[in-house]
Amino acid sequence: MFETIKEDIQIVFAKDPAAKTTWEVIFCYPGLHAIWLHRIGHLLWQRRLLFLGRLLSHVNRLLTGIEIHPGAKIGRRFFIDHGMGVVIGETAELGDDVLMYQGVVLGGTSLEKTKRHPTVEDNVVIGTGAIVLGPIIVGRGARIGAGSVVIKPVPAGATVVGVPARIAGPKEVERPRVDLEHGKLPDPVLRAISESLDRQSRLEERVRQLEMSLAWTATLTMPSSAGGAPPTDRVNVRRDVRDALKEVIDPEMGISIVELGLVKEIGIENGDVEIRMVLTTPTCPLDGYLIEQVRRRLRSIAGVKRVEVTLLDEPWG
């Protein structure tokens, strides 16, 4: 028993950088109190003292804001950070070294007296406000993003986000020390939109090339009296460039980069076009995608020979 209590205290220091002293952990961490009270309630439940076990879980909820049914099976070194609003159902099973944040629900989807709550294997991280429903298995080392609703089994090592939750990251059972960086979780919907826009851009570029080829063929077959095609002046090129930039959509915002104010300067000289632009955030994950879209759009304009995109080191307003 004392070894288990020691492990519970040590895991708090390992998982929460805010923990300073042992006395603070013992007296000021409701997640730790909830686990200790649950172990007593679970022992009563196993000995068929159902009412006493359920009563203790109710007292546990009043004191900590965390509701754990005494029938739930919880492994070693389980840590609930903050904890308020956590609900763990009767037939839920949790492995070792599981990290859970506030507002998490491990709920059931059936009214039958069978296994109806999730099984969470070792080293799983469940983000704030996540909901896991039904007798599904969350594989070892998986990560569930904040606010996700999980209704299907999660493979070992996978990262899932969204409503309903979808696999958004590579399967990696072995992870670095940082368990879950909430602000850096991938967005599968945004990735799908970006790929769709990229495919659409390629098709539009192909259509423009075909239109230019047809126009050039028509010019060659015209009578000599009609003369050649007039040279494209700088004003028309600038107008075409700006129109093309309006077609480049930032997937994260759903608005063109011109309307967002990302394009700061347009320089045109002898068929060479230079675009100076800023990003919405310094670490924009789509910077390469946006730059390639700008180049692709502008290269399809008649009279444009070379395109250069420069990112300015200034904040987006």
Residue, then its C-alpha position, 0 to 999 in steps of 0.5 A: m500500500f505504501e509503495t502504491i501511495k509513493e508511486d502516486i505522489q511521484i507520478v504527480f511530479a513527473k506529469d505536472p510541472a506545477a507541483k513543487t513540494t510533497w506536502e502540496v501534492i498530498f493536500c492540494y491535488p484533488g485528482l490524487h485524493a479521488i484515486w485514493l478514495h476510489r481504491i477504498g471504494h473499489l475494495l468495498w465493491q469487490r467484497r460485495l459491500l455495494f452500498l458502502g462502495r457507492l456511498l464512498s464514491h458519492v462522497n468522493r464526488l462531493l469532495t473532489g468534483i470527480e466521479i469514479h464508479p467503485g466498479a471501475k478498474i484502475g491501474r497503477r500510476f494513474f493521474i488526473d490533472h485538475g480533475m473537475g468534471v471527470v466521470i468514469g463509468e462502472t465497467a471502465e478499465l484503465g491500465d498503468d501510467v494513464l494521464m487524464y485531464q479535467g472534464v473527461v468522460l468514459g461513458g457507456t452506450s448501452l442499458e444492458k448490464t454488460k461491459r459498456h464502458p471503454t478499456v484504456e490501455d497503458n500510457v494513454v493520454i486523454g485531453t481536456g473535455a474528451i469523451v470516450l463512449g462505449p466498450i471500445i479499446v483505446g490502444r497502448g500509447a494513444r493520445i486523444g485530443a482535447g474536446s474529441v468524441v471517441i466512439k470507435p476503437v483507437p489503435a495503439g500509438a495513434t493520435v485522434v482528434g475531432v467530433p467524431a474523433r479521427i486518426a490525425g497522427p502517426k502511430e507511435v507507441e514510444r513517445p518523448r517526455v512531452d505526452l500531449e501538446h494540446g496546441k500542436l495536434p494535427d488537424p485531419v480536416l484541414r489537411a484534407i481541405s488543403e489536399s483538395l485545394d491543391r488538386q483543384s489548383r493543379l487542374e485549374e493550372r492545366v486548364r489555363q495551359l490548354e486555353m493558352s495553347l489553343a489561343w496560340t494555335a488560333t493566332l498562328t492560323m490567322p491570316s498574316s494581315a491580322g498581325g501577331a498578338p499584341p504584347t501584354d503591358r504591365v498594367n494588364v499583367r498586374r491586374d491578372v496577377r492580382d486576380a490570380l492571387k485572389e484565387v489562392i485560399d488560405p485553408e485555415m481561414g477559408i479566405s483568399i490571401v488578398e482579402l486576408g491582407l497577406v499580400k503586401e507588395i507586387g513587383i513586376e519587371n520584364g516578365d519577372v513577378e515578385i510577391r512579398m507577403v506575410l503569414t497569419t502566424p510566425t509558425c504557420p504550418l501551411d507556409g510552403y503550401l501557400i507559397e507553392q499555390v502562389r507560384r503555380r497560379l502566377r506561372s500560368i499567366a501570359g507574359v509571366k516568366r519567373v515568379e519569386v515569393t518573399l516572406l516578410d518578417e513582420p506581423w500580420g495585422 
